[in-house]
Amino acid sequence: MTANRMKLHVIQLRLEATEVISVVLASPDGDRLPTWAAGAHIAITLPSGRVRQYSLCGPPDDPYHYTIAVLRVADGRGGSREVHEALRIGDVVEVGEPQNAFALGPAPRYVFIAGGIGITPISAMIDELCRTPGHPEFTVIYGGRSRSAMAFADRLAGIEGVHLVPQDEKGLPDIAGVFADSPAGTHVYCCGPSAMLTAVGEISERYPDIELHVERFAAAAAPVIRTDDESFEVELARTGATVLVPPDKSVLDAVLEVAPEVPYSCTGGFCGTCETKVLAGEVDHRDDLLTEVERAANTSMMICVSRSLGGKLTLDL
């Protein structure tokens, strides 16, 4: 899943809503960019060196530009503030090829539930369906604190099946009612705050004939470090160094002490930035990204959350 990196220029910055700006990226030489489909995201290395993951939300049929939208999070880890406060037109950022763990699959009917900046991958899915002749019926429930805080609200409001639910005007979306009104076979795609994802997950358990797909912008609530975790060693094959990972520390934290250049972003096992090739040892996978087949292959791991099943791990670092 390791992707090639590209140097792209910022060619447009646009205010899309209160505290949300869109960023358009392009090759300085006018080269075509790798293709992508709705639900995809890219990893961006900001000028500070921070690596962040952002969903693509521009037209997928535009081969020369990538568009992302970024919510400014005042108490976050600094990435969104850097985009809002420091990124300028003409700046160069390093970008990975698009990855997609939230792809839009075939279905007889769709429901899209978006909260806040979670509209970014959902908007690309809506665009994809609207460009497809005879597309299946879909319903969109898009909630936000207020209409002015909801990115792309004006554009989406004109699309049949889209329902905007600003909390200060209409309260919270009736998610339970949406599920109750959806026939068997419906596919639900949801992206938004953790509380929304939790509520949607709990409701979906009552509807086994409806398939739920979720995109997280934050780690799941399950703890990464457990009381029965034990110490183990990690050998870094390229440098020859060996580090000890105690029960209360992640592999990433231990590795950063001797290899501070190792890239990472979410620290919660869902973005894929820290994915590392495993050369030896058995991995206790705790991420939200790898498939069961990929886990069984034991060829890579997310070092921010996953650990050893016992004994030393050797990594391609």
C-alpha positions in Angstrom: 0.0 0.0 0.0 3.0 2.2 0.0 2.6 4.9 -2.6 4.8 7.1 -4.7 5.2 10.7 -3.7 4.7 13.8 -5.9 5.6 17.4 -5.5 2.5 19.5 -6.1 1.9 23.3 -6.0 -1.0 25.0 -4.3 -2.8 26.9 -7.0 -6.0 27.9 -5.2 -7.3 28.5 -1.7 -11.0 29.2 -1.3 -13.2 29.8 1.8 -16.0 27.1 1.6 -17.6 27.7 5.0 -16.8 29.2 8.4 -13.4 27.6 9.3 -13.3 25.5 6.1 -11.0 26.2 3.2 -10.5 24.2 0.0 -7.1 23.7 -1.5 -6.4 22.9 -5.1 -3.1 21.2 -6.0 -1.5 20.7 -9.4 1.8 19.5 -10.9 4.2 22.4 -11.5 4.8 20.9 -15.0 1.2 20.4 -15.8 1.5 16.6 -15.6 -1.5 14.4 -15.3 -2.1 13.1 -11.8 -2.9 9.5 -10.7 -6.6 8.8 -11.1 -8.9 8.4 -8.1 -12.4 7.4 -7.3 -14.9 8.8 -4.8 -14.0 8.1 -1.2 -10.2 8.3 -1.9 -7.8 10.3 0.3 -4.3 11.6 -0.1 -1.4 12.0 2.4 0.0 15.5 2.3 3.4 16.4 3.8 2.9 20.1 4.8 5.9 22.6 4.7 6.4 22.0 8.4 6.9 18.3 7.8 3.6 17.3 9.4 1.8 14.5 7.5 -1.9 14.7 7.3 -4.6 12.7 5.4 -7.4 14.5 3.5 -10.3 13.2 1.4 -10.4 14.3 -2.2 -13.5 16.2 -3.0 -13.0 17.7 -6.5 -14.2 16.2 -9.7 -12.6 12.7 -10.2 -12.6 13.2 -13.9 -10.2 16.2 -13.7 -6.8 14.6 -14.4 -4.7 17.6 -13.6 -5.9 18.7 -10.1 -6.6 17.4 -6.6 -9.0 19.3 -4.3 -9.2 18.9 -0.6 -11.2 20.7 2.1 -9.8 21.3 5.5 -11.6 22.3 8.7 -9.6 24.5 11.1 -9.4 22.6 14.5 -8.2 25.1 17.1 -7.3 22.4 19.6 -5.9 19.8 17.1 -2.4 18.7 16.5 -1.5 21.7 14.3 -2.0 20.4 10.7 -5.3 22.2 10.1 -4.0 25.4 11.6 -1.0 25.2 9.4 -3.2 24.8 6.3 -5.4 27.8 7.3 -2.8 30.1 8.7 0.5 29.4 6.8 -0.3 27.6 3.5 -0.1 30.0 0.5 -0.6 29.9 -3.2 2.6 28.7 -4.8 3.7 26.6 -1.8 5.0 23.1 -2.6 3.7 20.1 -0.7 4.6 16.4 -1.1 1.6 14.3 -1.9 1.1 10.5 -1.9 -0.9 8.7 -4.5 -4.7 8.4 -3.8 -5.7 5.5 -1.5 -9.2 4.3 -1.0 -10.7 2.4 1.9 -14.1 4.0 1.5 -14.9 3.2 -2.1 -18.5 3.6 -3.4 -19.6 0.0 -4.2 -22.6 -1.0 -6.3 -26.0 -1.0 -4.6 -29.7 -0.7 -5.5 -30.1 2.3 -3.2 -27.8 4.6 -1.2 -28.1 6.7 1.9 -25.3 9.1 2.7 -24.9 10.6 6.2 -22.4 13.3 6.7 -21.5 15.5 9.7 -19.4 18.6 9.4 -16.2 18.2 7.4 -17.3 14.5 6.8 -19.1 15.9 3.7 -15.8 15.8 1.8 -15.7 12.2 0.7 -19.6 12.1 0.6 -19.7 15.1 -1.9 -17.4 13.2 -4.3 -19.7 10.2 -4.1 -22.7 12.4 -4.9 -20.9 13.9 -7.8 -20.0 10.4 -9.1 -23.6 9.3 -8.9 -25.0 12.4 -10.5 -22.7 11.9 -13.5 -23.9 8.3 -14.0 -27.0 8.0 -16.2 -29.7 6.0 -14.6 -28.0 5.9 -11.2 -29.7 4.3 -8.2 -31.8 6.5 -6.0 -30.0 8.1 -3.1 -30.7 10.2 0.0 -28.2 12.5 1.6 -28.5 13.7 5.3 -25.9 16.4 5.9 -25.7 17.9 9.4 -23.7 20.8 10.7 -23.7 23.3 13.5 -25.1 26.0 11.3 -25.6 26.6 7.6 -22.6 28.9 7.4 -20.4 26.2 8.8 -21.4 23.6 6.2 -19.0 23.4 3.3 -20.5 23.0 -0.2 -24.0 23.6 1.2 -25.2 25.9 -1.6 -24.1 23.5 -4.3 -25.5 20.4 -2.7 -28.9 22.0 -1.8 -29.8 22.0 -5.4 -29.5 18.3 -5.8 -32.6 16.1 -5.5 -32.4 13.8 -2.5 -30.1 16.1 -0.5 -31.3 17.2 2.9 -29.4 19.9 4.8 -29.8 19.8 8.6 -28.2 22.8 10.3 -28.5 22.1 14.0 -29.3 25.7 15.0 -32.3 25.6 12.6 -33.5 22.0 12.6 -31.9 20.2 15.5 -30.1 16.9 15.0 -30.7 14.6 12.0 -33.2 11.8 12.5 -30.7 9.0 11.8 -33.0 6.3 13.2 -35.8 7.5 10.9 -33.5 7.3 7.9 -32.7 3.7 8.7 -36.3 2.8 9.3 -37.4 4.3 5.9 -34.6 2.4 4.0 -35.5 -0.8 2.3 -33.4 -4.0 2.6 -30.3 -3.9 0.4 -29.6 -0.2 1.0 -26.0 0.8 1.4 -25.3 3.5 4.0 -22.1 5.6 3.8 -21.3 7.7 6.8 -18.5 10.1 7.6 -18.4 12.6 10.4 -17.6 13.1 14.1 -17.0 10.1 16.4 -20.3 10.6 18.2 -22.2 10.5 14.9 -20.4 7.3 13.8 -21.1 5.7 17.2 -24.8 6.5 16.9 -25.1 5.3 13.3 -23.3 2.1 14.2 -25.6 1.4 17.1 -28.7 2.0 15.0 -27.4 -0.1 12.1 -27.2 -3.1 14.4 -31.0 -3.2 14.3 -31.0 -3.4 10.5 -29.0 -6.4 9.4 -30.3 -6.1 5.8 -28.7 -2.6 5.4 -25.0 -2.5 4.8 -23.0 0.2 6.6 -19.7 1.8 5.4 -17.9 4.2 7.7 -15.0 6.6 7.2 -13.2 7.8 10.3 -11.4 11.1 10.8 -10.4 10.0 14.3 -9.4 6.7 15.9 -12.0 4.3 17.3 -12.6 4.4 21.0 -11.1 1.0 21.7 -7.9 1.3 23.7 -4.6 0.7 21.9 -2.5 -0.2 24.9 -4.0 -3.1 27.0 -3.2 -4.3 30.5 -2.0 -7.6 29.3 0.5 -6.1 26.8 4.1 -7.2 27.3 7.5 -5.8 26.3 9.1 -6.9 23.0 12.0 -5.9 20.8 11.9 -4.3 17.4 14.8 -4.6 15.0 15.2 -1.9 12.4 16.7 -3.8 9.5 18.1 -0.8 7.6 19.9 0.8 10.5 20.7 -2.3 12.5 19.3 -0.7 15.7 17.1 -2.6 18.1 14.6 -0.9 20.3 12.6 -2.1 23.3 8.8 -1.5 23.2 7.5 -1.5 26.8 3.8 -2.2 27.5 2.9 1.4 27.9 4.5 2.6 24.6 3.7 2.1 21.0 6.1 0.8 18.4 6.0 4.2 16.7 7.0 6.0 19.9 9.9 3.6 20.5 11.1 3.9 16.8 10.9 7.7 16.8 13.5 7.8 19.5 16.1 6.4 17.1 14.5 7.2 13.7 12.7 10.6 14.1 12.2 10.9 10.4 9.6 8.0 10.3 6.4 9.4 8.9 3.1 9.2 10.9 -0.1 11.1 11.2 -3.2 9.9 13.0 -1.5 7.7 15.7 -4.8 5.8 15.8 -4.4 3.1 13.2 -6.7 4.4 10.5 -4.8 6.6 8.1 -2.0 4.4 6.9 0.8 6.9 7.0 3.0 4.8 9.3 2.4 1.5 7.5 5.7 -0.4 7.6 6.9 -3.5 5.9 7.4 -6.5 8.3 10.4 -8.7 7.6 10.1 -11.1 10.5 7.9 -11.8 13.5 4.2 -12.1 14.0 2.1 -9.0 14.3 -0.9 -8.3 16.6 -2.9 -6.1 14.2 -4.9 -3.4 15.9 -5.5 -1.0 13.1 -8.8 0.0 11.3 -7.3 -0.1 7.8 -5.9 -3.4 6.8 -8.2 -6.1 5.5 -8.3 -9.6 7.0 -6.4 -10.9 4.0 -3.7 -8.3 4.5 -3.4 -9.0 8.2 -3.1 -12.7 7.5 -0.3 -12.0 5.0 1.7 -10.4 7.9 3.7 -8.3 5.5 3.0 -4.9 6.9 1.7 -3.2 10.0 0.6 0.2 11.4 3.3 0.8 13.9 1.3 3.5 15.7 -1.1 0.9 17.2 -0.1 -2.7 16.3 2.2 -4.8 18.4 4.0 -8.2 18.5 2.1 -11.4 19.1 5.2 -12.6 20.9 8.9 -12.2 20.3 10.9 -9.8 18.2 9.7 -8.0 15.1 12.0 -7.0 12.3 10.9 -4.0 10.3 12.1 -2.5 7.1 13.3 0.7 8.7 
